Amino acid sequence: MSERPSNRHRTAIVIGGSTAGMLAASVLSTRFNEVTIIESDKLPAGAEHRKGLPQAHHAHLLWSGGVAALEELLPTITTTLVARGARLINVMTDLVSKAPSGQWFRRFNNSHHHMITCSRDLLDATIRDYVLPKPRITLIEGTKVHGLTGEKNHVSGVRLSADSGVRTLSADLIIDASGRGSQAHQWLQDLGHPPVVEREVDAGVVYASRLYQAPGTTAELPYPIVNVQADPRTAPGRGGVIVPIEGGRWMVTLSGTRGGEPTAAPDEFLEFALTGLQDPIIGQLIRMASPITDPITTRSTRNRRRYYEDIPGWPEGFAVLGDAIAGYNPVYGHGLTVAAQSVIAMWKVLDRHGPVSHGNGRRIQRAASRPVANAWNLAVGQDAYYPGAAPNPPTAIERALSAYVDRAVAAGAENPHALRALLDVMSLKAPAPRLFAPDMLWNMAFGQRKGPLSGPPLSQVEREAAGLT
């Protein structure tokens, strides 16, 4: 995607130093003479926690759709992440997973799906190391954006406040990538736009996460992710995941919906993993491990989407990306992937139409809504089944689709060809209609099945490394 020459001095502002914000700034720096990132936090120099990213305490996964998008945006970053301790895993081989409907997925070979696993702190620090040294990018830290400047039909800048006082900053294009706490909906109303249509599906999920030293000799192996998914049709839904990360550590996240929530009590964490999930394997594994931290909990897990693409008369010079459009229940691991894919959507608009073409704001907003919609449909299709998650129960069509997905999962648990198609959708490399493609229909109806597994498919070497007999 080549830069188009121009004598005009063009400027852009990115609100938020999030993953979406950093990736957006990287793209904009190839199209604009100056790109300013405005971040309310003080960003750490390395892979450390920061106040404005509390979700970094919990497990994160970057599905293959996100890996591909991240590599396209920042070439060679996957190699750098792996060199710093992250893992690039083969999803079909290195994932031990129990489906919501109860099946254990078999571990097949020859998958084209990969996943990056590491701490969120390492991922964010590595992205910053790629983006911030670029000569056209300036970072303003410890500064909050309080609103937009301009008129209803044209956003021309932002209002800032910091210790030094209040001021305004103008730009040709402003991108809001400030995450779940975005106030773009209110800023647009302040300019005269109608309230944005919003939908929320809240399963009442609570997360509790804890870091462990990897037990036994597991750190010497490419140890698999171990995932026990919650069943939304049996409330409360309880699940958990072990994600091996850099430094010979395990990030362990447990979750539960209303009436079955995990707590921050250290002495209750293991008991929840042993007795609260569909299978005790996570508890059995961490019983052999040494905790590094106490559990940390969060209730910020609701699915919420704002339909910015439907606002009539969208203003010039403004667009919203990433979690600022929609946030998802983190259990599905789609937020980072959608952030990267929405930035690529912006990139393609700028490449096709030029950086300051009339109508770019609306074009970017509509393009970014497509990856958002793919992840949204996957998340709410499950969470809507929990009591109290949404004002209305699932419709007949939603129930029929959910039943079909259960059949696809059952086929994928026992057939590698069906699993590859299922992962095309779950990894956000393909939209949901991929599940209705002829090859998937054939594999669901006639494909060879290896039969269900009676327990988690850990190898004998993996069991012995963790101290299991």
C-alpha positions as CSV (number, residue, x, y, z in Angstrom):
1,M,0.0,0.0,0.0
2,S,2.0,2.9,-1.3
3,E,1.9,6.5,-0.1
4,R,0.5,9.1,-2.5
5,P,2.7,12.2,-2.8
6,S,1.3,15.5,-1.8
7,N,2.7,19.0,-1.0
8,R,0.1,19.5,1.7
9,H,1.2,19.3,5.3
10,R,-1.2,16.8,6.8
11,T,-1.8,16.0,10.5
12,A,-3.6,13.3,12.4
13,I,-4.5,12.7,16.0
14,V,-5.0,9.3,17.6
15,I,-6.9,9.3,20.9
16,G,-5.5,6.5,23.1
17,G,-2.2,4.5,23.2
18,S,-4.0,1.2,23.1
19,T,-3.2,-1.6,20.7
20,A,-5.6,-0.1,18.2
21,G,-4.2,3.3,18.8
22,M,-0.6,2.3,18.3
23,L,-1.4,0.3,15.1
24,A,-3.5,3.2,13.8
25,A,-0.7,5.7,14.4
26,S,1.7,3.4,12.5
27,V,-0.5,3.4,9.5
28,L,-1.2,7.1,9.6
29,S,2.5,7.9,9.8
30,T,2.8,6.7,6.2
31,R,0.0,9.0,5.1
32,F,0.4,12.1,7.3
33,N,3.3,14.4,8.0
34,E,2.6,14.5,11.7
35,V,0.7,12.0,13.9
36,T,0.1,12.7,17.6
37,I,-1.0,10.0,20.0
38,I,-2.8,11.4,23.1
39,E,-2.7,9.0,26.1
40,S,-4.1,9.7,29.5
41,D,-1.7,7.2,31.1
42,K,2.1,7.4,31.6
43,L,3.2,4.5,29.4
44,P,5.8,2.2,30.9
45,A,9.2,1.8,29.3
46,G,9.0,-2.0,29.1
47,A,6.6,-4.9,29.6
48,E,5.0,-3.6,32.8
49,H,1.4,-3.1,34.0
50,R,-0.1,0.3,33.5
51,K,-3.2,1.7,35.3
52,G,-5.3,2.3,32.2
53,L,-5.1,-1.4,31.2
54,P,-6.5,-3.5,34.0
55,Q,-7.4,-6.3,31.7
56,A,-3.7,-7.0,31.3
57,H,-3.9,-9.0,34.5
58,H,-6.0,-11.6,32.7
59,A,-5.3,-14.2,29.9
60,H,-5.1,-12.9,26.3
61,L,-5.0,-14.7,23.1
62,L,-4.3,-13.4,19.6
63,W,-6.1,-15.7,17.1
64,S,-4.7,-16.4,13.6
65,G,-6.8,-13.6,12.1
66,G,-5.1,-11.2,14.5
67,V,-1.6,-12.7,14.0
68,A,-2.0,-12.2,10.2
69,A,-3.3,-8.6,10.7
70,L,-0.5,-7.7,13.2
71,E,2.2,-9.1,10.9
72,E,0.8,-7.1,7.9
73,L,0.8,-3.9,10.0
74,L,4.2,-4.5,11.7
75,P,6.3,-6.9,9.6
76,T,8.6,-9.2,11.6
77,I,6.8,-8.5,14.9
78,T,5.9,-12.1,15.3
79,T,9.6,-13.1,15.2
80,T,10.4,-10.4,17.7
81,L,7.7,-11.5,20.1
82,V,8.9,-15.1,19.9
83,A,12.5,-13.9,20.6
84,R,11.2,-12.1,23.7
85,G,9.5,-15.2,25.1
86,A,6.1,-15.3,23.4
87,R,4.9,-18.5,21.6
88,L,3.5,-19.0,18.2
89,I,1.4,-22.1,18.6
90,N,-0.4,-24.4,16.2
91,V,-4.0,-24.2,17.4
92,M,-5.1,-27.7,16.4
93,T,-2.1,-29.3,17.9
94,D,-1.2,-27.1,21.0
95,L,-4.7,-26.4,22.3
96,V,-6.4,-28.8,24.8
97,S,-10.0,-27.6,24.8
98,K,-13.3,-28.7,26.1
99,A,-16.2,-27.2,24.1
100,P,-19.2,-25.5,25.7
101,S,-21.3,-28.5,24.6
102,G,-19.0,-30.9,26.4
103,Q,-16.7,-32.5,23.8
104,W,-13.0,-32.5,24.1
105,F,-11.4,-31.4,20.8
106,R,-8.9,-33.9,19.4
107,R,-5.4,-32.6,18.7
108,F,-4.9,-32.7,14.9
109,N,-1.8,-31.8,12.9
110,N,-1.4,-29.7,9.7
111,S,-3.3,-26.7,10.8
112,H,-3.0,-23.3,9.1
113,H,-4.2,-21.6,12.2
114,H,-1.7,-20.2,14.7
115,M,-2.0,-18.2,17.9
116,I,0.3,-15.8,19.7
117,T,0.4,-16.4,23.5
118,C,2.2,-14.1,25.9
119,S,1.3,-11.5,28.6
120,R,-0.6,-8.5,27.4
121,D,2.2,-6.4,28.9
122,L,4.8,-8.0,26.6
123,L,2.6,-7.6,23.5
124,D,1.9,-4.0,24.2
125,A,5.5,-3.1,24.9
126,T,6.7,-4.8,21.7
127,I,4.1,-2.9,19.6
128,R,5.2,0.3,21.2
129,D,8.8,-0.5,20.4
130,Y,7.9,-0.8,16.8
131,V,5.6,2.2,16.5
132,L,6.9,5.0,18.8
133,P,10.4,5.4,17.2
134,K,8.8,6.3,13.8
135,P,9.9,9.9,13.0
136,R,6.5,11.3,12.2
137,I,4.9,10.1,15.5
138,T,4.7,12.1,18.7
139,L,3.3,10.8,22.0
140,I,1.6,13.1,24.5
141,E,1.2,11.3,27.8
142,G,-0.7,12.1,31.0
143,T,-3.3,14.1,28.9
144,K,-7.0,13.5,28.6
145,V,-9.2,14.4,25.7
146,H,-12.4,16.0,26.9
147,G,-14.2,16.6,23.5
148,L,-14.1,17.3,19.9
149,T,-13.8,20.7,18.2
150,G,-15.4,21.8,15.0
151,E,-19.0,21.5,13.7
152,K,-21.6,18.8,13.3
153,N,-20.5,17.9,9.8
154,H,-16.7,18.4,10.3
155,V,-14.5,17.5,13.3
156,S,-11.4,19.7,13.2
157,G,-9.6,18.8,16.5
158,V,-9.8,17.9,20.2
159,R,-9.9,19.6,23.6
160,L,-7.2,18.5,25.9
161,S,-6.5,18.9,29.6
162,A,-3.3,18.1,31.5
163,D,-1.3,19.5,34.5
164,S,-0.3,22.4,32.2
165,G,-3.9,23.4,31.6
166,V,-6.6,23.2,28.9
167,R,-5.9,23.6,25.2
168,T,-7.0,22.5,21.8
169,L,-5.2,20.6,19.1
170,S,-6.3,20.6,15.4
171,A,-5.8,17.9,12.8
172,D,-7.1,16.7,9.4
173,L,-8.1,13.3,10.8
174,I,-8.9,12.3,14.4
175,I,-9.1,8.6,15.3
176,D,-10.7,7.6,18.6
177,A,-9.0,4.4,19.8
178,S,-9.5,5.0,23.5
179,G,-11.1,1.6,24.3
180,R,-14.1,0.6,26.3
181,G,-14.1,4.0,28.1
182,S,-14.5,6.0,24.9
183,Q,-16.7,9.0,25.1
184,A,-17.1,9.4,21.4
185,H,-20.9,8.8,21.6
186,Q,-21.2,11.8,23.9
187,W,-18.8,14.0,21.9
188,L,-20.9,13.4,18.8
189,Q,-24.1,14.4,20.6
190,D,-22.3,17.5,21.9
191,L,-21.8,18.4,18.2
192,G,-25.5,17.9,17.4
193,H,-25.7,14.3,16.3
194,P,-28.5,12.0,17.6
195,P,-27.7,9.4,20.2
196,V,-25.9,6.4,18.8
197,V,-27.8,3.1,18.8
198,E,-26.3,0.8,21.4
199,R,-26.7,-2.9,22.3
200,E,-25.5,-4.6,25.3
201,V,-25.4,-8.3,26.2
202,D,-24.1,-8.9,29.8
203,A,-23.8,-12.4,31.0
204,G,-22.6,-11.1,34.3
205,V,-19.2,-12.8,33.9
206,V,-16.6,-12.3,36.6
207,Y,-12.9,-13.1,35.9
208,A,-10.3,-14.1,38.5
209,S,-6.7,-14.5,37.3
210,R,-3.5,-15.6,38.9
211,L,0.1,-16.1,37.8
212,Y,1.8,-19.3,38.6
213,Q,5.3,-20.6,38.2
214,A,5.0,-23.4,35.6
215,P,5.1,-26.7,37.5
216,G,7.6,-29.5,37.1
217,T,9.4,-29.5,33.8
218,T,6.5,-28.1,31.8
219,A,8.4,-24.9,31.0
220,E,10.9,-27.0,29.1
221,L,8.1,-28.2,26.7
222,P,5.9,-26.5,24.2
223,Y,3.1,-27.0,26.7
224,P,-0.4,-26.6,25.4
225,I,-3.0,-24.1,26.3
226,V,-5.6,-25.9,28.5
227,N,-9.1,-24.5,28.2
228,V,-12.4,-25.7,29.8
229,Q,-15.2,-23.6,28.3
230,A,-18.4,-22.7,30.0
231,D,-21.8,-24.0,28.8
232,P,-24.2,-21.1,28.3
233,R,-27.2,-23.5,28.5
234,T,-26.3,-24.5,32.0
235,A,-26.2,-21.5,34.3
236,P,-24.1,-20.5,36.0
237,G,-21.5,-20.9,33.3
238,R,-18.1,-21.6,34.6
239,G,-14.8,-21.9,32.7
240,G,-11.1,-21.5,32.9
241,V,-7.9,-21.4,30.9
242,I,-4.2,-22.0,31.4
243,V,-2.0,-20.0,29.1
244,P,1.7,-20.6,29.2
245,I,3.5,-17.3,28.8
246,E,7.0,-15.9,28.8
247,G,9.3,-16.3,31.8
248,G,8.3,-19.9,32.5
249,R,4.9,-18.8,33.9
250,W,1.3,-19.8,33.6
251,M,-1.5,-17.2,33.3
252,V,-4.6,-18.9,34.8
253,T,-8.0,-17.2,34.4
254,L,-11.2,-18.6,35.9
255,S,-14.6,-17.2,35.0
256,G,-18.2,-17.6,36.2
257,T,-21.6,-16.0,35.5
258,R,-24.2,-14.7,37.9
259,G,-24.5,-17.1,40.9
260,G,-21.2,-18.9,40.1
261,E,-18.5,-16.1,40.2
262,P,-14.9,-16.8,41.3
263,T,-13.5,-14.5,44.0
264,A,-10.2,-12.9,44.8
265,A,-9.7,-15.1,47.9
266,P,-6.4,-17.1,47.3
267,D,-7.7,-20.1,49.2
268,E,-10.8,-20.4,47.0
269,F,-9.0,-20.2,43.6
270,L,-7.9,-23.8,43.5
271,E,-11.2,-25.1,44.8
272,F,-13.1,-23.3,42.1
273,A,-10.8,-24.8,39.4
274,L,-11.2,-28.3,40.9
275,T,-14.9,-28.4,41.5
276,G,-16.6,-25.6,39.6
277,L,-15.7,-26.4,36.0
278,Q,-17.0,-29.1,33.6
279,D,-13.7,-30.9,34.2
280,P,-11.1,-30.6,37.0
281,I,-8.0,-30.7,34.8
282,I,-7.1,-27.0,35.3
283,G,-7.3,-27.5,39.1
284,Q,-5.3,-30.7,38.9
285,L,-2.6,-28.9,37.0
286,I,-2.3,-25.8,39.1
287,R,-2.3,-27.8,42.3
288,M,1.2,-28.8,41.2
289,A,2.2,-25.2,40.6
290,S,3.4,-22.4,42.8
291,P,1.4,-19.2,42.8
292,I,3.3,-16.0,42.0
293,T,0.4,-13.5,42.6
294,D,-2.9,-13.4,44.5
295,P,-6.0,-13.6,42.3
296,I,-7.2,-10.4,40.6
297,T,-10.8,-10.1,39.6
298,T,-12.7,-8.0,37.1
299,R,-16.4,-7.5,36.2
300,S,-15.7,-5.5,33.0
301,T,-16.8,-8.3,30.7
302,R,-20.1,-7.2,29.1
303,N,-20.5,-7.2,25.3
304,R,-21.4,-3.7,24.2
305,R,-21.6,-2.4,20.7
306,R,-22.2,1.1,19.4
307,Y,-23.5,1.3,15.8
308,Y,-21.6,4.4,14.7
309,E,-21.8,3.3,11.1
310,D,-25.6,4.0,11.2
311,I,-25.4,7.6,12.3
312,P,-26.7,9.9,9.6
313,G,-24.5,12.7,8.4
314,W,-21.3,11.3,9.8
315,P,-18.8,14.1,10.3
316,E,-15.7,14.6,8.1
317,G,-12.3,14.1,9.8
318,F,-13.3,11.6,12.5
319,A,-13.6,7.8,13.0
320,V,-13.8,5.3,15.9
321,L,-11.8,2.1,16.0
322,G,-11.3,-1.0,18.1
323,D,-12.9,-1.4,21.6
324,A,-14.2,2.1,21.3
325,I,-16.7,0.7,18.8
326,A,-17.4,-2.6,20.6
327,G,-16.1,-4.5,23.6
328,Y,-16.6,-8.3,24.0
329,N,-16.6,-10.8,26.8
330,P,-12.9,-11.5,27.0
331,V,-13.4,-15.3,27.1
332,Y,-13.6,-15.3,23.3
333,G,-10.2,-13.7,22.8
334,H,-11.4,-11.5,19.9
335,G,-10.7,-7.9,21.1
336,L,-7.1,-7.7,20.0
337,T,-7.8,-9.4,16.6
338,V,-10.7,-7.0,15.9
339,A,-8.5,-4.0,16.8
340,A,-5.8,-5.0,14.3
341,Q,-8.4,-5.8,11.6
342,S,-10.2,-2.5,12.0
343,V,-6.9,-0.7,11.5
344,I,-6.3,-2.6,8.3
345,A,-9.8,-1.6,7.2
346,M,-8.8,2.1,7.8
347,W,-5.5,1.5,5.9
348,K,-7.4,0.2,2.8
349,V,-9.7,3.2,2.8
350,L,-6.7,5.6,3.0
351,D,-4.9,3.7,0.3
352,R,-7.9,3.7,-2.1
353,H,-9.2,7.3,-1.5
354,G,-6.2,9.2,-0.2
355,P,-5.6,10.5,3.3
356,V,-7.9,13.5,3.4
357,S,-10.5,12.6,0.7
358,H,-14.1,13.9,1.3
359,G,-16.1,11.1,3.0
360,N,-13.2,9.2,4.5
361,G,-14.6,9.4,8.0
362,R,-17.8,7.5,7.0
363,R,-15.8,5.1,4.8
364,I,-13.5,4.2,7.7
365,Q,-16.4,3.8,10.1
366,R,-18.3,1.5,7.8
367,A,-15.2,-0.6,6.9
368,A,-14.3,-1.0,10.6
369,S,-17.7,-2.2,11.4
370,R,-17.2,-5.4,9.4
371,P,-14.6,-7.1,11.6
372,V,-16.6,-5.8,14.6
373,A,-19.8,-7.5,13.4
374,N,-18.0,-10.8,12.9
375,A,-16.7,-10.9,16.5
376,W,-20.0,-9.5,17.9
377,N,-22.1,-12.2,16.4
378,L,-19.9,-15.0,17.8
379,A,-19.9,-13.5,21.3
380,V,-23.5,-12.6,21.7
381,G,-24.7,-15.9,20.1
382,Q,-23.3,-17.6,23.2
383,D,-23.8,-15.0,26.0
384,A,-27.4,-14.2,25.2
385,Y,-28.4,-17.6,26.6
386,Y,-27.4,-16.7,30.2
387,P,-30.2,-15.5,32.4
388,G,-30.4,-11.7,32.5
389,A,-27.9,-11.2,29.8
390,A,-30.2,-9.3,27.5
391,P,-33.7,-7.8,27.7
392,N,-35.1,-10.4,25.4
393,P,-34.3,-14.2,25.1
394,P,-32.7,-15.5,21.9
395,T,-35.0,-15.6,18.9
396,A,-36.0,-18.7,17.1
397,I,-33.5,-17.9,14.4
398,E,-30.7,-17.4,17.0
399,R,-31.6,-20.7,18.7
400,A,-31.5,-22.5,15.3
401,L,-28.1,-21.0,14.5
402,S,-26.8,-21.9,17.9
403,A,-27.9,-25.5,17.5
404,Y,-26.2,-25.6,14.1
405,V,-23.0,-24.2,15.6
406,D,-23.2,-27.0,18.2
407,R,-23.3,-29.6,15.4
408,A,-20.3,-27.9,13.7
409,V,-18.4,-28.0,17.0
410,A,-19.3,-31.7,17.5
411,A,-17.9,-32.4,14.0
412,G,-14.8,-30.3,14.5
413,A,-14.0,-32.2,17.8
414,E,-13.6,-35.4,15.8
415,N,-12.8,-34.4,12.2
416,P,-9.7,-32.3,11.3
417,H,-11.3,-30.9,8.1
418,A,-14.4,-29.7,10.0
419,L,-12.2,-28.3,12.7
420,R,-10.2,-26.2,10.2
421,A,-13.4,-24.7,8.8
422,L,-14.6,-24.0,12.4
423,L,-11.4,-22.3,13.2
424,D,-11.6,-20.2,10.1
425,V,-14.6,-18.5,11.8
426,M,-13.5,-18.7,15.4
427,S,-10.1,-17.1,14.5
428,L,-11.8,-14.3,12.6
429,K,-10.1,-15.2,9.3
430,A,-13.5,-15.8,7.7
431,P,-17.0,-14.6,8.4
432,A,-19.7,-16.9,9.8
433,P,-21.1,-18.1,6.4
434,R,-17.9,-20.2,6.1
435,L,-19.7,-22.7,8.4
436,F,-22.3,-23.2,5.6
437,A,-19.8,-23.8,2.8
438,P,-20.2,-27.0,0.9
439,D,-17.1,-28.7,2.3
440,M,-18.2,-27.9,5.9
441,L,-21.7,-29.3,5.2
442,W,-20.2,-32.4,3.7
443,N,-17.9,-33.0,6.7
444,M,-20.7,-32.4,9.2
445,A,-22.9,-34.9,7.4
446,F,-20.5,-37.6,6.0
447,G,-17.0,-36.8,7.2
448,Q,-15.1,-39.5,9.0
449,R,-15.3,-39.2,12.8
450,K,-12.6,-40.5,15.2
451,G,-15.1,-40.8,18.1
452,P,-15.4,-38.7,21.2
453,L,-12.7,-38.4,23.8
454,S,-13.3,-39.5,27.4
455,G,-10.9,-36.9,28.9
456,P,-8.5,-34.1,28.1
457,P,-6.0,-35.1,25.4
458,L,-2.8,-34.4,27.3
459,S,0.1,-36.7,26.3
460,Q,1.8,-38.9,28.8
461,V,4.9,-36.7,28.5
462,E,2.8,-33.6,29.3
463,R,1.1,-35.3,32.3
464,E,4.4,-36.4,33.7
465,A,6.0,-33.0,33.2
466,A,3.2,-31.4,35.3
467,G,3.4,-34.1,38.0
468,L,0.2,-35.8,37.1
469,T,0.1,-39.6,37.3
